[in-house]
Structure formats: C-alpha cells, structure tokens
C-alpha cells in the first residue's frame, strides 16, 4: 500500500512540474495593435531613429529633416516606442506617448537633441459636406523665424481677407482641419495673429473628396531668410 501511495505522489508531482514548465514556456501575448502613429522630423541638426522595444523599426531609421517615418501600428496603452538621434542607442528624453485606441497620430519632433520637444497631434478628420476635403497647418517654427510665431490662417483668401478660418496657431501646435473644395489646388494664407498682412501663401495640392492632409511649416532654409518652408504630409493609409 505504501508503495502505491508513493507512486501516486510521484505521478502527481511530475504532472505539476510539467504544468509549471508549460506555463513558463508560453510567450507573453503581444499587445493588440489598435493605434496608428508616425513621426515628423522638424529638427535640422540631426536625423531620427524610431525604435520599438529597443529595435529600430522598418521605415523609421535615419529620418532626415522635413521627412516623416512610416505609419506604425501600435498598442495605445503600451506602444513600446522610443526616439533617438540616428545611429545612437540612447533614447531622447521627454517622449511620453499618450494615445487613444482607434486613433491616428502624427508626432512632431522639434527643438534640439539636448532639449527635444514632442507634440502628438490627432489626425482624425471628419469631412464637412460633399466634394470637400480637409487641410491643417502645423506650426513647426522656432524663435529663429521672424515675427511672433503665432498665425492666423485664411483659406483661399480674397483681396480683402475677411475673417480667418483659424486663429492663433502657436508654435508646436496645429490648426483644426479646415474645409477646402476637393479636386482643385487651394491656397492657405498665413498672417501674424490679429493682422491681415500676408506673411506667406502656401499652395495645397488637389485632394480627393473626403481626404485630408497636413502642411508642416518650418523655419526658412537659410538663417535670416523670410520664406518659410512647407512640407505636405498626406494621411496614413486607412
């Protein structure tokens, strides 16, 4: 009888060990990818690497000034993303992503390598009426640009501009998506906030009905210049 009991205990112990091994060998489930995000480099002095869980992602390496990364699918609660100067292994400080499930974001990178600034912009757009599209202005200028750095925005302005379509767009911020006619080139006019004198006109490429795009506006290409640079940023694929 004692022998049978001993054998039973050994069998149960073996089963317990096997179960424990089985549990420990199971990989942790990968978080659900429910959010889309991309990064735009508005820093002239260095390129960017975008890493996920410590590894530079495909389409996210050596991103030069005026360029966006690929659109990445991540989990909003655990995106596992970090940003580095290209070719380094040290993460830039200050990036604390805050995303919502089901949304799409553009992260604007400005500042310097010593003091980077990360601004997350929600890309969600709802068309307003038929045969219309949307466009917004992202203000990525620095104190190197002439003027106050805060703009009003006019869509297809007349000789006398009238009421701006967006007001007081500050640095490291974006206007709302503004409604423009689809199927034609449109013009956005920037003025210093509260004034009507033209600062710069920006041509917006023709958009299909229901589409939206962002125009990232940065400092002039040369120090002391007055002509701002503008980069068109199409939406991430749906």
C-alpha positions as CSV (number, residue, x, y, z in Angstrom):
1,X,0.0,0.0,0.0
2,X,2.8,2.4,0.9
3,X,4.4,1.7,-2.5
4,X,1.2,2.6,-4.4
5,X,0.8,5.8,-2.4
6,X,4.4,6.8,-3.2
7,X,4.0,6.1,-6.9
8,X,0.8,8.2,-6.9
9,X,2.6,11.1,-5.2
10,X,5.4,10.9,-7.8
11,X,3.0,10.9,-10.7
12,X,1.2,14.0,-9.3
13,X,4.5,15.8,-8.7
14,X,5.6,15.0,-12.2
15,X,2.4,16.4,-13.7
16,X,2.8,19.5,-11.5
17,X,6.3,20.1,-12.8
18,X,5.3,19.6,-16.4
19,X,2.4,22.0,-16.0
20,X,4.7,24.6,-14.5
21,X,7.2,24.2,-17.3
22,X,4.4,24.5,-19.9
23,X,3.2,27.8,-18.2
24,X,6.6,29.3,-18.1
25,X,7.3,28.5,-21.8
26,X,4.2,30.3,-23.0
27,X,5.2,33.7,-24.5
28,X,3.6,36.8,-23.2
29,X,0.8,37.8,-25.6
30,X,1.7,40.8,-27.9
31,X,-0.5,43.8,-27.2
32,X,-3.2,44.4,-29.8
33,X,-2.1,47.0,-32.4
34,X,-5.1,49.4,-32.3
35,X,-3.5,52.8,-32.9
36,X,-1.5,54.3,-35.8
37,X,1.3,56.8,-35.3
38,X,4.1,58.4,-37.4
39,X,6.9,60.8,-36.6
40,X,7.8,64.0,-38.4
41,X,11.4,65.4,-38.0
42,X,11.3,69.2,-37.9
43,X,14.9,69.4,-36.4
44,X,17.5,70.4,-38.9
45,X,20.5,69.4,-36.9
46,X,20.1,65.6,-36.8
47,X,18.2,62.7,-38.2
48,X,15.9,60.4,-36.2
49,X,15.6,56.7,-35.5
50,X,12.3,55.4,-34.2
51,X,12.7,52.2,-32.1
52,X,10.1,49.8,-30.9
53,X,11.0,47.7,-27.9
54,X,14.7,48.8,-28.5
55,X,14.9,47.9,-32.2
56,X,14.8,50.5,-35.0
57,X,11.6,49.9,-37.0
58,X,11.4,49.4,-40.7
59,X,10.7,52.7,-42.3
60,X,11.8,54.5,-39.1
61,X,15.5,54.7,-39.5
62,X,17.7,57.8,-40.3
63,X,14.7,60.1,-40.8
64,X,16.1,63.4,-42.1
65,X,14.7,66.9,-41.5
66,X,11.4,67.5,-43.3
67,X,10.5,63.8,-43.6
68,X,8.1,61.5,-41.8
69,X,8.5,57.9,-40.6
70,X,6.4,55.1,-41.9
71,X,2.9,54.8,-40.3
72,X,3.3,52.3,-37.4
73,X,0.6,50.2,-35.8
74,X,1.0,50.2,-32.0
75,X,-1.0,49.5,-28.9
76,X,-2.3,52.7,-27.3
77,X,-1.6,51.5,-23.7
78,X,1.8,50.0,-24.5
79,X,3.3,51.4,-27.7
80,X,6.9,50.4,-26.8
81,X,8.2,53.4,-28.8
82,X,11.3,55.5,-28.3
83,X,13.1,58.1,-30.3
84,X,16.9,58.5,-30.8
85,X,19.3,60.6,-32.8
86,X,20.1,58.4,-35.8
87,X,22.8,55.8,-35.3
88,X,22.8,56.1,-31.5
89,X,21.4,53.8,-28.8
90,X,20.4,56.5,-26.3
91,X,16.8,57.5,-26.3
92,X,15.9,61.2,-26.4
93,X,14.3,62.3,-23.2
94,X,10.9,63.7,-22.8
95,X,8.8,61.4,-25.1
96,X,5.9,60.2,-23.1
97,X,3.3,59.0,-25.6
98,X,-0.4,59.3,-24.8
99,X,-2.6,57.7,-27.4
100,X,-6.2,56.6,-27.6
101,X,-7.3,53.3,-29.1
102,X,-8.5,53.6,-32.7
103,X,-7.0,57.0,-33.4
104,X,-4.2,58.1,-35.8
105,X,-1.4,60.4,-34.6
106,X,1.4,62.5,-36.0
107,X,4.2,63.2,-33.5
108,X,6.0,66.4,-34.4
109,X,9.6,66.4,-33.2
110,X,11.1,69.9,-32.8
111,X,13.7,71.5,-30.5
112,X,17.3,70.2,-30.3
113,X,19.0,66.9,-29.4
114,X,19.7,68.3,-25.9
115,X,16.1,69.6,-25.5
116,X,13.8,67.9,-27.9
117,X,10.1,68.7,-28.0
118,X,7.5,66.1,-28.9
119,X,4.0,67.1,-29.8
120,X,1.3,64.5,-30.5
121,X,-1.4,65.6,-33.0
122,X,-4.6,63.7,-33.5
123,X,-5.1,63.1,-37.2
124,X,-8.8,62.2,-37.1
125,X,-10.7,64.1,-39.7
126,X,-14.5,64.2,-40.5
127,X,-15.5,65.6,-43.9
128,X,-17.8,68.6,-43.9
129,X,-20.2,68.2,-46.8
130,X,-19.8,66.6,-50.2
131,X,-17.0,67.4,-52.6
132,X,-14.9,68.8,-49.7
133,X,-11.6,67.9,-48.2
134,X,-9.6,69.0,-45.2
135,X,-6.2,70.6,-44.6
136,X,-4.5,71.9,-41.5
137,X,-1.3,73.9,-40.7
138,X,1.2,72.6,-38.3
139,X,3.4,75.3,-36.9
140,X,6.9,73.8,-36.5
141,X,8.9,77.1,-36.5
142,X,11.3,78.2,-33.8
143,X,12.4,81.6,-32.4
144,X,14.8,81.7,-35.4
145,X,11.8,82.7,-37.6
146,X,10.9,86.4,-37.9
147,X,7.7,87.5,-36.3
148,X,5.7,86.4,-33.2
149,X,5.4,82.8,-34.3
150,X,1.6,82.8,-33.9
151,X,-0.5,82.8,-37.0
152,X,-4.0,83.3,-38.3
153,X,-4.9,81.1,-41.3
154,X,-7.1,82.0,-44.3
155,X,-8.5,79.6,-46.9
156,X,-8.5,80.8,-50.5
157,X,-8.5,84.5,-49.3
158,X,-10.0,87.3,-51.3
159,X,-8.2,90.6,-51.9
160,X,-9.6,91.6,-48.5
161,X,-9.1,88.5,-46.4
162,X,-12.1,88.9,-44.1
163,X,-12.4,86.5,-41.1
164,X,-9.6,84.0,-40.6
165,X,-10.5,80.3,-40.8
166,X,-8.2,79.5,-37.9
167,X,-6.7,81.9,-35.3
168,X,-3.7,82.0,-33.0
169,X,-1.9,78.8,-34.2
170,X,1.1,78.8,-31.9
171,X,4.5,77.0,-32.3
172,X,4.3,73.3,-31.8
173,X,0.6,73.3,-32.4
174,X,-1.8,72.7,-35.3
175,X,-4.8,74.5,-36.7
176,X,-8.0,72.5,-36.8
177,X,-8.7,70.7,-40.1
178,X,-10.0,73.4,-42.4
179,X,-12.6,72.6,-45.1
180,X,-11.4,73.2,-48.7
181,X,-13.0,72.3,-52.1
182,X,-12.0,68.9,-53.3
183,X,-10.5,68.4,-56.8
184,X,-8.6,71.7,-57.0
185,X,-5.5,73.4,-55.8
186,X,-6.2,75.6,-52.8
187,X,-4.3,78.4,-51.1
188,X,-3.7,78.9,-47.4
189,X,-2.6,82.3,-46.3
190,X,-0.6,82.8,-43.0
191,X,-0.7,86.2,-41.3
192,X,0.6,87.2,-37.9
193,X,-2.2,86.6,-35.4
194,X,-4.6,89.6,-35.3
195,X,-3.2,91.1,-38.6
196,X,-4.3,90.8,-42.2
197,X,-1.0,91.5,-44.0
198,X,0.2,88.4,-45.8
199,X,3.1,86.5,-44.1
200,X,3.1,83.7,-46.6
201,X,0.8,81.9,-49.1
202,X,1.0,78.1,-49.3
203,X,-0.3,76.1,-52.2
204,X,-2.3,72.9,-51.1
205,X,-2.3,70.1,-53.7
206,X,-5.6,68.9,-55.0
207,X,-7.3,66.5,-52.7
208,X,-10.0,63.9,-53.3
209,X,-13.3,64.3,-51.7
210,X,-13.2,63.2,-48.0
211,X,-9.4,63.2,-47.9
212,X,-7.2,65.3,-45.6
213,X,-3.6,66.5,-45.5
214,X,-1.3,68.4,-43.1
215,X,1.1,71.1,-44.1
216,X,4.1,71.3,-41.8
217,X,5.6,74.8,-41.8
218,X,9.2,75.2,-40.6
219,X,11.8,77.9,-40.3
220,X,13.3,79.4,-43.5
221,X,16.0,77.2,-45.1
222,X,18.7,79.8,-44.5
223,X,19.3,81.8,-41.4
224,X,17.8,85.2,-41.6
225,X,15.6,84.2,-44.5
226,X,11.9,85.2,-44.6
227,X,10.4,82.4,-46.8
228,X,9.1,79.6,-44.5
229,X,9.5,76.0,-45.7
230,X,6.3,74.0,-46.1
231,X,6.0,70.2,-46.3
232,X,2.9,68.3,-47.4
233,X,2.1,65.3,-45.2
234,X,-0.5,63.0,-46.7
235,X,-2.6,60.9,-44.3
236,X,-1.6,57.5,-43.2
237,X,-3.3,54.7,-45.1
238,X,-6.7,53.7,-43.7
